[in-house]
Amino acid sequence: MTLPSGYRRADVPFDRRSEMIAIDEWAFAMTRPVDVREQVATATDWSRARGVEKEGSDGADPSLVAVHASYGYTMRVPGGTVAASGLTWVGVHPSHRRRGLLNSMIEDHFARSRTRGEVVSTLVAAETAIYQRFGYGLAFPTYTLKLPRGLKLRGKETPDELRLRIEDANLAVHASAVRTVLARDERPGAMNRVDDTMLANQFIDPEELREGKEQKRIAIIEDALGPAAFAIFQRKSAWVDQRPQGTGSTEAWAAATTPAERYLWSVLADLDLQVSFQVAGVPLDDPLVLLAADIREVAPQLRDQVWLRVLDVPGAFAARSYGADVDAVIQISDEQVPENAHRWRLHVRGGHATVARAERDAAIDVRMTIQDLSAAYLGGTTIESLAAAGLVDEVRPGAVTALSDAFRARLAPRSSFVF
């Protein structure tokens, strides 16, 4: 997209961090203390930071007026992994809105991600309607649960071989354990490998942003193979009529086994002086949902955790496995990435796919947008449900059911972190 006269795209190196942080604070209506700004800067990959500059008047240096950045990581998909680009830091100065700067930055992000070989882009949306315009689909519907003190869980008691550590969260001390759990996590959407800056972002803990909470702590569950689950969490003390009414919460967590996860939540839901513990990013089929003796007691609330956008259709198709054989020609529409906007022949046998551009006159079986393909890519949102909502067009009778069965995943997706 062509930028308006006087604007241009630019890299944002570390030495321009104060400008970038200033735009972020304008966009999100916040002001960080100076030391907090420096902590945030250390958890940013400045080789992937970009922005839009406005040319200065009377020979003045150009100034940043819009910014975006990303994290590179490896994401689990059914039967494999893909290179992913986690979009973050997206902001435009209020005085430069409605000029196409966001459109230009998203186009820039897509092009640069594709050049790096990143097959999908993901993001946590402040306003969900904005990013659907660019093809992001709701691939990660999850629950937020509120675990009451002394939560009663069904099933087997904690195996003797599981071990618990609860410590002050420290990046240098705990990075290895977190990475081990991520590598063992087989859920679609899990972050199997993350770069140093994304991991560091989970441990940022300035006192000025705690809002009365304690410093970050970490609980780690270990089994015979090593770390099997972790949660970075915080509690907030409260008293009413001399009675403890504290609460706890976590967003950064992962679990590689059901026993380890069960033990993790049984511990965090029973810490002293608390009445409840909130867990975000719980998959729709998570063991915790079934283990809770009273589902109403945990008050599940549906949330959009992370949004996904396929950047490379053939690369995405080839990277994952499938639950059923299928042979279909799929017409994909994509306004931002023309390379995706074609008829694609997907041929799956024995769980493995071959994909190629179909002939221009090939009979189409299913039509769908890149947004709906992105929503269905991890197998949590079914193609049948999208078709039932009128979002996917079935041309050949039975094609939607066959394609939906193929894309369906064994486990519902979730993201290990928000960013």
C-alpha positions in Angstrom: 0.0 0.0 0.0 1.3 3.5 -0.9 1.7 5.7 2.1 0.5 9.3 2.1 3.0 12.0 1.0 5.5 12.7 3.7 5.3 9.2 5.3 7.7 6.3 4.9 8.4 2.9 6.5 11.5 2.5 8.7 13.4 0.1 10.9 13.3 0.9 14.6 16.6 0.0 16.2 17.3 -0.2 19.9 18.6 3.4 20.1 15.1 4.6 19.0 13.4 2.7 21.8 12.1 5.8 23.6 10.3 6.9 20.4 8.7 3.6 19.9 7.6 3.3 23.5 6.2 6.8 23.4 3.9 5.8 20.4 2.8 2.7 22.3 1.9 4.8 25.3 -0.1 7.2 23.2 -1.9 4.3 21.5 -2.8 2.4 24.7 -3.4 5.4 27.0 -0.6 4.7 29.5 2.5 6.3 30.9 5.3 4.0 32.1 8.0 5.1 34.6 11.5 5.4 33.0 12.8 2.2 34.6 9.8 0.2 33.4 10.4 1.5 29.8 13.9 0.0 30.0 12.6 -3.3 31.2 10.1 -3.4 28.3 12.9 -2.6 25.9 15.0 -5.6 26.9 12.1 -7.9 26.1 11.7 -6.7 22.5 13.4 -8.1 19.4 14.6 -4.9 17.9 15.7 -6.6 14.7 11.9 -7.1 14.0 10.7 -3.6 15.2 9.3 -1.4 12.4 7.4 1.8 12.1 6.2 4.7 10.0 8.0 8.0 10.0 6.7 11.5 9.2 9.2 13.7 7.5 10.2 16.7 9.6 9.5 20.3 8.6 12.3 22.8 7.9 14.9 20.0 7.7 14.1 18.5 11.1 14.7 14.8 11.6 11.7 12.5 10.8 9.7 11.3 13.8 8.0 8.0 14.4 4.2 8.2 14.3 3.3 4.5 14.1 5.0 1.3 15.2 4.8 -2.5 15.2 7.1 -5.4 16.1 6.9 -9.2 16.3 8.3 -12.3 18.0 9.5 -15.3 16.0 8.6 -18.7 17.4 7.8 -22.3 16.5 4.2 -23.2 16.9 2.8 -26.7 17.2 0.2 -27.7 14.6 -1.5 -31.1 14.4 1.2 -33.6 13.6 4.0 -31.0 13.1 5.2 -27.4 13.6 5.3 -24.2 11.7 7.4 -21.0 11.9 5.2 -18.3 13.4 5.4 -14.5 13.6 3.7 -13.1 16.7 2.6 -9.5 15.9 2.8 -7.1 18.8 3.4 -3.4 19.7 0.9 -2.2 17.0 0.1 1.5 17.6 -0.6 4.7 15.7 -0.3 8.2 17.2 -3.8 9.7 17.6 -2.9 12.6 15.4 -2.0 10.4 12.5 -5.0 8.0 12.5 -7.3 7.4 9.5 -4.4 7.8 7.0 -3.8 4.2 6.1 -0.8 3.8 8.3 -2.1 0.6 10.0 -2.9 -1.0 6.6 0.7 -0.2 5.5 2.2 -1.7 8.6 0.2 -4.9 8.4 1.2 -5.2 4.7 4.8 -4.7 5.8 4.5 -7.3 8.6 3.0 -9.9 6.2 5.7 -9.4 3.6 8.6 -9.5 6.0 7.2 -12.5 7.8 6.8 -14.4 4.5 10.4 -13.5 3.6 11.6 -15.1 6.8 9.7 -18.2 6.0 7.0 -17.7 8.7 3.9 -19.6 7.6 1.4 -18.0 10.1 1.0 -14.7 12.0 -0.6 -14.6 15.4 -1.7 -11.8 17.7 -3.6 -10.9 20.9 -6.2 -8.4 19.8 -7.0 -5.3 21.8 -10.0 -4.7 19.4 -11.0 -7.9 17.5 -12.9 -6.2 14.7 -9.8 -4.4 13.5 -7.7 -7.5 12.7 -10.4 -9.5 11.1 -10.2 -7.0 8.2 -6.7 -8.4 7.6 -7.6 -12.1 7.6 -7.1 -13.0 11.2 -9.4 -15.8 12.4 -10.5 -17.0 15.8 -8.4 -20.1 16.0 -7.9 -20.1 19.8 -11.3 -20.0 21.6 -10.5 -20.7 25.3 -12.0 -20.5 28.7 -11.1 -18.3 31.7 -11.8 -20.2 34.9 -12.1 -19.1 38.4 -10.9 -21.9 40.7 -12.4 -21.7 44.3 -10.2 -22.3 47.3 -10.1 -26.1 47.9 -11.3 -26.9 44.4 -12.6 -30.5 44.3 -11.2 -32.4 41.4 -12.3 -35.8 40.1 -10.0 -38.6 39.0 -6.8 -40.1 40.4 -4.8 -38.5 43.2 -1.4 -37.0 42.5 1.1 -39.7 41.5 4.0 -40.1 43.9 6.6 -39.4 41.3 5.4 -35.8 40.7 7.5 -33.1 42.4 6.5 -29.5 43.1 8.6 -26.3 43.2 7.2 -22.9 44.0 9.8 -20.1 43.8 10.2 -16.4 43.0 10.0 -16.2 39.2 13.4 -15.5 37.7 14.3 -15.7 34.0 17.9 -16.8 34.5 16.9 -19.6 37.0 13.7 -20.8 35.3 14.1 -20.3 31.6 15.3 -23.9 31.1 12.3 -25.5 32.9 9.8 -23.3 31.0 11.5 -24.2 27.6 11.4 -27.9 28.5 7.6 -27.8 29.2 7.0 -25.9 26.0 8.9 -28.5 24.0 6.9 -31.3 25.5 3.5 -29.6 25.0 1.7 -31.3 22.0 -1.4 -29.0 21.9 -2.0 -27.2 18.6 -1.0 -23.6 19.1 1.6 -24.4 21.8 4.8 -22.4 21.5 7.3 -25.3 21.3 10.3 -23.0 20.8 10.4 -19.2 21.6 13.1 -16.6 21.2 14.8 -15.1 24.2 12.8 -11.8 24.0 9.4 -13.5 24.1 10.4 -15.6 27.1 11.8 -12.5 28.8 8.5 -10.7 28.3 6.8 -13.3 30.5 9.1 -12.5 33.4 8.9 -8.7 33.3 7.7 -7.6 36.7 8.1 -3.9 37.6 6.6 -3.1 40.9 4.9 0.0 39.4 2.6 -2.2 37.3 1.7 -4.8 40.0 -1.4 -2.9 41.1 -1.1 -4.3 44.6 -0.2 -7.8 43.6 2.9 -9.7 44.9 5.9 -10.1 42.7 5.7 -12.9 40.1 6.1 -16.4 41.4 6.4 -19.7 39.5 5.1 -23.1 40.2 6.8 -26.0 38.4 5.7 -29.6 38.3 8.3 -32.3 37.5 7.9 -35.9 36.5 10.3 -38.6 35.6 11.2 -36.8 32.3 11.8 -33.4 33.9 9.6 -30.3 34.0 6.1 -31.2 32.9 4.0 -28.1 33.8 4.5 -24.5 35.0 2.5 -21.4 35.8 3.9 -17.9 36.3 1.4 -16.4 38.8 0.7 -13.6 41.2 -1.6 -13.2 44.2 -3.2 -10.1 45.7 -4.0 -9.9 49.4 -7.3 -8.7 50.6 -9.2 -8.8 54.0 -12.9 -8.3 54.7 -14.1 -8.2 58.3 -10.7 -9.7 59.4 -11.2 -12.6 57.0 -8.7 -13.3 54.1 -10.2 -12.7 50.7 -7.0 -12.9 48.5 -7.1 -13.9 44.9 -4.5 -15.3 42.5 -4.2 -15.4 38.7 -2.0 -16.6 35.9 -1.9 -16.3 32.1 1.5 -17.7 31.3 1.3 -21.5 31.8 1.7 -24.8 30.0 1.3 -28.5 30.8 2.7 -31.5 29.0 0.7 -34.2 30.9 -2.7 -34.4 32.5 -1.4 -35.6 35.9 1.1 -32.7 36.0 -1.6 -30.2 35.1 -4.0 -31.6 37.7 -1.4 -31.3 40.4 -0.6 -27.7 39.3 -4.1 -26.5 39.7 -4.8 -28.4 42.9 -1.8 -26.6 44.4 -2.6 -23.1 43.1 -6.3 -23.4 44.0 -5.4 -24.1 47.6 -2.9 -21.5 48.6 -3.3 -19.9 52.0 -5.4 -16.7 52.4 -7.0 -17.0 49.0 -10.6 -17.4 48.0 -10.1 -18.0 44.3 -7.5 -18.4 41.6 -8.1 -17.3 38.0 -6.7 -19.3 35.1 -6.8 -17.8 31.5 -6.2 -19.6 28.2 -7.8 -22.9 29.2 -8.6 -25.1 26.1 -12.2 -26.0 25.5 -11.4 -29.7 26.0 -8.8 -29.2 28.8 -8.8 -31.8 31.5 -9.5 -29.2 34.1 -12.9 -28.6 32.6 -13.8 -32.3 33.0 -12.0 -32.8 36.4 -13.9 -30.0 38.1 -16.5 -31.7 40.3 -18.9 -28.7 39.8 -18.5 -27.0 36.4 -20.6 -24.0 37.6 -18.2 -23.5 40.6 -15.4 -22.6 38.2 -17.5 -20.2 36.2 -16.1 -20.7 32.7 -16.1 -17.7 30.5 -15.4 -18.0 26.7 -12.6 -15.8 25.5 -10.7 -15.1 22.3 -7.1 -15.8 23.4 -5.0 -15.5 20.2 -6.0 -14.8 16.6 -4.2 -16.6 13.7 -3.6 -15.6 10.1 -2.2 -18.0 7.5 0.4 -16.3 5.4 1.5 -19.2 3.2 -1.4 -21.4 2.1 0.6 -24.3 0.6 3.2 -24.2 3.4 0.5 -24.3 6.0 -1.4 -27.2 4.4 1.8 -29.2 4.0 3.0 -28.6 7.6 0.2 -30.3 9.5 -1.3 -33.8 9.5 -5.0 -34.6 8.9 -7.6 -36.8 10.5 -9.2 -38.2 7.4 -8.4 -38.6 3.7 -9.7 -36.0 1.3 -9.2 -34.8 -2.2 -10.6 -31.3 -2.8 -10.1 -28.1 -4.7 -10.4 -25.1 -2.4 -10.8 -21.6 -3.7 -9.1 -19.2 -1.2 -9.8 -15.4 -1.4 -7.1 -13.2 0.2 -7.1 -9.5 -0.3 -3.7 -8.8 1.4 -1.5 -11.7 0.1 -2.2 -12.3 -3.6 0.0 -15.4 -3.6 -2.7 -17.2 -1.5 -5.7 -16.2 -3.6 -5.9 -19.2 -5.9 -7.6 -22.6 -6.3 -5.6 -25.1 -4.3 -5.8 -28.9 -4.7 -5.4 -30.6 -1.3 -4.8 -34.3 -1.5 -4.6 -36.1 1.8 -3.7 -39.8 2.2 -2.8 -41.5 5.5 -2.7 -38.2 7.3 -0.2 -36.5 5.0 -0.9 -33.9 2.4 0.3 -32.8 -1.0 -0.9 -29.4 -2.2 -0.5 -27.6 -5.5 -2.1 -24.8 -7.4 -5.1 -26.2 -9.3 -5.7 -25.4 -13.0 -7.7 -22.2 -13.6 -10.6 -24.2 -14.9 -10.5 -26.9 -12.2 -13.9 -27.6 -10.6 -14.1 -25.9 -7.2 -15.3 -28.0 -4.2 -15.3 -25.4 -1.5 -14.9 -21.6 -1.4 -13.6 -19.8 1.7 -11.8 -16.7 2.8 -8.3 -16.6 4.3 -9.9 -15.6 7.6 -12.0 -18.7 7.8 -9.2 -21.0 6.7 -7.1 -19.4 9.4 -9.8 -20.0 12.1 -10.0 -23.6 11.1 -6.3 -24.3 10.5 -5.5 -25.7 14.0 -8.7 -27.8 14.1 -10.4 -26.1 17.0 -13.0 -24.3 14.9 -14.5 -26.7 12.4 -15.1 -26.0 8.7 -18.6 -27.5 9.1 -19.5 -24.9 11.8 -18.2 -22.1 9.5 -20.3 -23.4 6.7 -23.3 -23.7 8.9 -22.8 -20.0 9.7 -22.8 -19.2 6.0 -19.1 -18.3 6.0 -17.9 -21.2 3.8 -19.5 -22.0 0.5 -19.9 -25.7 -0.5 -19.9 -26.2 -4.2 -19.7 -30.0 -4.4 -22.1 -31.7 -2.1 -20.3 -33.5 0.8 -17.1 -31.5 0.3 -17.5 -29.5 3.4 -18.0 -32.5 5.6 -15.0 -34.3 4.1 -12.8 -31.3 4.5 -13.9 -30.6 8.0 -13.3 -34.2 9.1 -9.8 -33.9 7.7 -9.0 -30.7 9.5 -10.4 -31.7 12.8 -7.7 -32.0 15.5 -7.3 -34.5 18.3 -6.8 -31.7 20.9 -8.3 -28.2 21.0 -5.7 -25.3 20.5 -4.3 -22.9 23.0 -1.3 -20.5 23.1 1.3 -20.9 25.8 1.7 -17.1 26.2 -0.1 -13.9 25.4 2.1 -11.2 24.0 
